[in-house]
Amino acid sequence: MLVAKLAGYDEPLQLVDHPVPDPGPGEVRVRVEACGVCGSDLFLQHGGFVGAPLPIVPGHEAAGDVDAVGPEGTGFAVGDQVAIYYIDAPPDSRYALAGHLNIGPGVRRMGVDVDGAFAEYVVRPAHTLIKPSAPVDPVVLAVLTDAVSTPYHALVRIAQLRAGESLLVLGIGGIGSNAVQLGRHLGAKVIAVGRSPKKLELARRLGADVVLSDGPQVAAQIRAETDGVGPDVVLQCGASAHLDELAIEVAGFLGRVVLVATTTESFSARASTFVWKELTVRGSRGFLPEDITDVIELYLAGAITTEHLTTTRRPLVEANEALADLASGRVLRTVLEPATKGH
Ligand SMILES: [Zn+2]
């Protein structure tokens, strides 16, 4: 089978042939119909995940059909549609036991720690697979598992955003754009900050009440839109230290700042800013299987759209072009279609 493999940091992916893997006990082989190309694939490519083993097949935002099941019962049948939850947590981890499958020692991330879905087939533990309650276009199902589930986790589980609150979204990319539409759905006043007019227009279309271009006046403009005090929740979805600092600077009293984007840059802040406003600053790492289940239901109910994420599709052989498009900001997402023949 064809895979796109990262053999060295800052290098292009190599398109190579791998043997089709066989599922062991408790495992399922998934024919990968769709896999999104995400900012964290670029982060991986450029060495951001310290300690990630190389070579590695990236790809963590995937959906497909069950192609084979392992020798013991898995609860899945050949042909079942599945979304892949990319993390396999050690079952005895105290974090996993408390429901935090996304963190703790020993979590194995598909596409970071073990080979991922930039491949025609991937073998996964059956307990990491999710059957949608109704059929979903696989390209849509793939982006629901990360681009939408990540901001959902950040807004619902970490920030606990409530209707009537103000939400500032910094960075209108694959994550931020969905934070905007989810914030709107949850009943918040949504202020979106981005750089390109095209992305601000998208934020407007997805339900932002206010869109602001990032610049020297932006902090004052954000305060003006929030009764002079700053937003209740800030979701920092842009990978830059400047935006980390802006998030903390403009958050309102009792504000919850949630850092979602990752950058290798450091930021600085004064303790007094946290003290004066009793700020909470938290990171939000990925998402949980129940976040995927929830956003699938939101999609099936017509509450959210994925059109802005699924218009650019490429065959797996164009994985490098997809990464280049993402790095340049030309697209929010490209969805690779590894199992689609005839490209
Ligand atoms: Zn991702």
Residues whose N, C-alpha, C, O or C-beta is under 5 A from the ligand:
A	BS01	ZN	C38 S40 D146
